Amino acid sequence: MEDQKNRYASEIVKKYVPEEIEKNLPEKLKMFRAISGMTTNEVGQALNKTSSTVTMWEKGKSMPDIGTLFKLRKLYGISDLNEFFDEELPFELKSLTKSEQELIFLWRKAPSSVRASIKNILKHIK
């Protein structure tokens, strides 16, 4: 029953999500997972899915339903679901070091008061 429900939800997402967005989503899912430092197995366990399901999403072989996208958003510390759907990637993941990826992940998890403090500190660096 759950599989049938997920297939139906995926069909609805595919019907209403523009093709350009659908093309970028797999790459974004992979990028956000890498930034979070999680394996496909860890993501799958957190969502009660298999690692092969996560891999299929990242390869564009299938799409997560909208409910799963909300869970992924929370899991990856993404404040705005639109980050999944922006046409352009915000940056090239390949160009980031592991430390830079970790900083981005921590930044996404930080409350706004901590982000403001960090911004103030960085303004004074020359």
PyMOL commands that set and color helices and strands:
alter all, ss='L'
color gray80, all
select helices_A, chain A and resi 2-16+19-36+40-47+51-59+66-76+82-85+93-95+98-109+112-123
alter helices_A, ss='H'
color red, helices_A
deselect
rebuild
show_as cartoon
